[in-house]
Amino acid sequence: MNRILEARILAPDVKYFRIEAPKVARKRRAGQFVIVRVAEDGERIPLTIADAGADEGWIALIVQDVGKTTSLLNQLEVGDQLLDLAGPLGVPSEIDRFGTVVVVGGGVGTAIAYPTAVAMKQGGNRVISIIGGRSRPNVILEDELRAASAEVYPCTDDGSHGFAGFVTAKLSEVIAAEPVDRVLAMGPIPMMAAVAEVTRPHGIPTIVSLNPIMVDGTGMCGGCRVRVGGESRFACVDGPEFDAHQVEFDLLAKRNTAYEAWEHFRRLEATFS
Amino acid sequence: MTELTRRQRMARQPVPMPERPPAERRVDFDEVNLGYTADLAEAEAERCLFCAHPPCVEGCPVGIDIYGFLEAIAAGDFLDAATIIAKDNSLPAICGRVCPQEVQCEGACVLAKKGKAIHIGHLERFVADYARANGGSDVAAPPFPSGRRVAIVGSGPSGLACATDLARAGHEVTVFEALHELGGVLAYGIPEFRLPKEIVAAEIAQLKDLGVRFETNAVIGMVDTVDELLTTEGYNAVFIGVGAGLPKFLGVPGEDLIGVYSANEFLTRVNLMKAYTATADTPVLDLYRKRVAVFGGGNTAMDSVRTALRLGAETAAILYRRTEAEMPARDEEVEHAKAEGVEIVTLVSPLELLPDDDTGRLGGVRLQRMDLGEPDDSGRRRPRPIDGATYDMAIDVAVIAVGNSPNPLLLRTTPGLDQTDRGTLVIDPDTCRTSRPGVFAGGDIVTGGATVILAMGHGRRAAAAIDQWLAAGA
């Protein structure tokens, strides 16, 4: 169970895994996630299911090394096993024939956007993908997205690849050039908040996938609560996708700093061990 | 055993549970109660009047033969006592520790009127611990396999009790658990100092010996649905014991500040994820020398506040909107909490959680003073706000322990299950049958939030009904 079938570096600190998980692979729909645990005493972390082979019985996870658990995870290789894997969790992306759908992915957020882009294309939409990264190596899944998109616009902060500038600038260009019916944005909180402000004046329905701190991922703890439209919602069972124009991004950003001090001391501890 | 007269028995004082001194125990997570020795257990059992129609048995939700096991203890036959208990209760070491005996067996004891009820819970615990250390109770070998398969959703108290009886009846039982560890609330909810996790593991191991299969990380409703369990997965019946899922919050401003936890989150971080250990990768906010307030008056609130103390809190207070008399917590928990230094503030209701600064962290709570009016539906006097009587209290961390509402994950993918307005499942009280044939339910998903033993009672009743349902050819 949970055996790694394929493992390769996708970008600096970003690894792609194909993992044996037949039941999850059959059930999963775009936008859903799994909870993974790598070690005894390890934490439970949510990871979006980036891709799946229903018939072959695998799911793909794309992992950025941002802390202890993801670091341990990214040391795993083919043949290794994940200690625990539970899912699929969360509400699937709403897929319909919307028309022109722009999918915006920032950094490893592109891995979250990818399955929804594929599902949108299968749902009969014209998909435009805008994917960003600091520099050329940080732009991921470009080839994969070409298969799912009518157009793909890579963007880099340093101009080393594609459009020089933020994904929001490119998004504004696209919106100016043609009618857009829906926007999906997955990536860092400031990016998602900025996308919401780009689309708001145009009244374009915009969906974001939120990444609050989770523990169980099944609704039990309420730690992942976010405020959307003035109401408290649990990202794990009500989300993770929400209406970007209703999300209180500042609150989410603050809540995600809850354990900064703890993480800092753990990092210091690790440097001395 | 020395033959005592009825008068002598009645004259004897109850044997208190040996416990660690508060100052010692409030700084670690080791168990508070130490358990009876064999001598203490015999002495306590000898006080029993052995009533012709023992009311204690009536008071037990799973109908343990209390008369029989107390008689065996008094005779020094501790393993026999364990065997007697095992007939009706597969989790005696757990129940002996966490049941609210004062409103069940001990509340029904004829000696209770004099405040000298037999400490049946302490004795149950003694017997279970003794048996575990000395080769275990004699559990009858499972009978010839029935060839029938039952899926149990949730490995908490109701599911475990249901699994035991069905396995003993020869059915093939698989228990599905959403989390990575077994036990449900016994694992994530009840703290180590009240219920050591190795005891939960040991009692679950006995079920494995009975042939019960366990699958962790199985989120039924999301991976397999109840319908799939009954069709493609080939189960003949399903028992839903998923517990009360989603934590309730207070509904006041400021609940999203950092430092506001649901009791479920706080306890899960500490109990299930072991956030208090140096090796755990799941953090909990640093409570050392901090001021912690817990909202609620039940066992979960007591578990939370005592956990906060153990994590180093400077002050740990229960804030409750009625008076101590209305608190639903077990008497022992309230007494233990107070002895450890927990402050109990009654007749207050939170109006707002206040920020400390602009970093989004909690700094205090605005409280409304209350008094008690007429009794409400629950029979408890309804708290009413006192006009103009509000004040602020400085706190660093708040834990909200005001109950749960049902988890939607399973219910939203299972059509045809009748639910109440509160979202709990409707069952036939005698058989635990839901509105769907072959689907039974029990525990907190039905009650909305009760005790371990009531959940086990449901599990046993459901098991009996499932056994009949299978026998009828389902």
Interface residues (C-beta under 8 A of the other chain):
Chain A: K23 V24 K27 R37 A39 D41 G42 E43 R44 K68 T69 L83 D84 L85 A86 G87 P88 L89 V215 D216 T218 G219 M220 C221 G222 G223 R225 R227 S232 F234 V237 L251 K254 R255 T257 A258 Y259 A261 W262 E263
Chain B: A178 L179 H180 Y188 T216 N217 A218 V219 M222 V223 D224 G245 L246 P247 F249 E255 D256 I258 Y261 S262 N264 E265 T268 R269 M273 K274 T277 T279 A280 D281 T282 P283 L285 D286 T359 G360 N407 P408 L409
